[in-house]
Amino acid sequence: MNKSNSVKTGCKINLGLNITERRPDGYHNLQTIFYPVPLYDELTIKSLSRSLRGKGEPQQITSLPLSEECEEADVLTLSGNPLEGDVRNNLVLRAVRLLRQEGFSVPPLHIDLRKVIPSGAGLGGGSSDAACMVRTILEEQASSGNGQDDSVSLEQMEKLVARLGADCPFFINPRPLYAEGIGDVFTPITLNLSGWYLMLVKPEVFVSTREAYAGVHPHAPAFSLLETAALPVEQWEGRMVNDFEESIFRNHPLLAEIKAELYRQGAVYAAMSGSGSTVFGLFRKRPECEQLFADHFTFVCQL
């Protein structure tokens, strides 16, 4: 990295999610629609030879040797919303390691990650951070004229980051996508929610992937997700569903209460995103009900 790079990394919601079958390998086939959301983390990337001033006091700092034979290390500074787990396994560091494993020359980096997107929310914040890390590094290398890296296409980047997570490729070039398989087979779709207001509500509820899948019963959906998405949003309720909701709402009734409240406040369509625990609503007019969810993370925007 020859210069400082600051990039915003967005997130997504799942518009409906159908679990269609359990695969022989233990995974599940699903159908869902990813839609980009303008709620952003911020990544600032510099080589360690340059100083880096983070925004706010860092919550954690970690450095990892590039290899057992090399004393140089990457440094990751975290600020904003807290993250759980071992920071050394943060997806942005795993993204850098993956690039080096694939033969890309990446110097020791100082990375500042300012978290705004809540974790464990079904919004893909960590996947977005990793994908944007890869795209930023490869595009910077291409612009520097190194030669070997200037042919890395968006499609190649998508295949690369798929090794970090099934939804990571979506964030290389975010746009509405229909996802199948384990959520890793993408088809671009024509879906425009411009003008709609989106409200996200994320309570302090954690739903593990294990819990989410333990409660589902795979089945063919009653309504085609793609056909439903082609209908006016006013016709989505009851047709576009998230199969995780039934068991997760039973275990975490607060999420069901939030969804019901969003409808009471005028949402035309409301659902849980992914395996939770964010619940979102689509409104024709800007919702003025943030005070009802004062104990939770909320975000409102016009798409």
Stockholm file with secondary structure:
# STOCKHOLM 1.0

chainA/1-303         MNKSNSVKTGCKINLGLNITERRPDGYHNLQTIFYPVPLYDELTIKSLSRSLRGKGEPQQITSLPLSEECEEADVLTLSGNPLEGDVRNNLVLRAVRLLRQEGFSVPPLHIDLRKVIPSGAGLGGGSSDAACMVRTILEEQASSGNGQDDSVSLEQMEKLVARLGADCPFFINPRPLYAEGIGDVFTPITLNLSGWYLMLVKPEVFVSTREAYAGVHPHAPAFSLLETAALPVEQWEGRMVNDFEESIFRNHPLLAEIKAELYRQGAVYAAMSGSGSTVFGLFRKRPECEQLFADHFTFVCQL
#=GR chainA/1-303 SS CCSCEEEEEEEEEEEEEEEEEECTTSCEEEEEEEEEEEEEEEEEEEETTSCCCCSSCCSEEEEEEEETTEEEEEEEEEEESCCCSCGGGCHHHHHHHHHHHTTCCCCCEEEEEEECSCSSSSSCHHHHHHHHHHHHHHHHHHHTTCSTTTTCCHHHHHHHHTTTCTTGGGGGSCSCEEEETTTTEEEECCCCCTTCEEEEEECSCCCCHHHHHHTCCCCCCSSCHHHHHTSCGGGTTTTSCBTTHHHHHHHCHHHHHHHHHHHHTTCSEEEECTTSSCEEEEESSCCCCGGGGTTSEEEEEEC
#=GC SS_cons         CCSCEEEEEEEEEEEEEEEEEECTTSCEEEEEEEEEEEEEEEEEEEETTSCCCCSSCCSEEEEEEEETTEEEEEEEEEEESCCCSCGGGCHHHHHHHHHHHTTCCCCCEEEEEEECSCSSSSSCHHHHHHHHHHHHHHHHHHHTTCSTTTTCCHHHHHHHHTTTCTTGGGGGSCSCEEEETTTTEEEECCCCCTTCEEEEEECSCCCCHHHHHHTCCCCCCSSCHHHHHTSCGGGTTTTSCBTTHHHHHHHCHHHHHHHHHHHHTTCSEEEECTTSSCEEEEESSCCCCGGGGTTSEEEEEEC
//
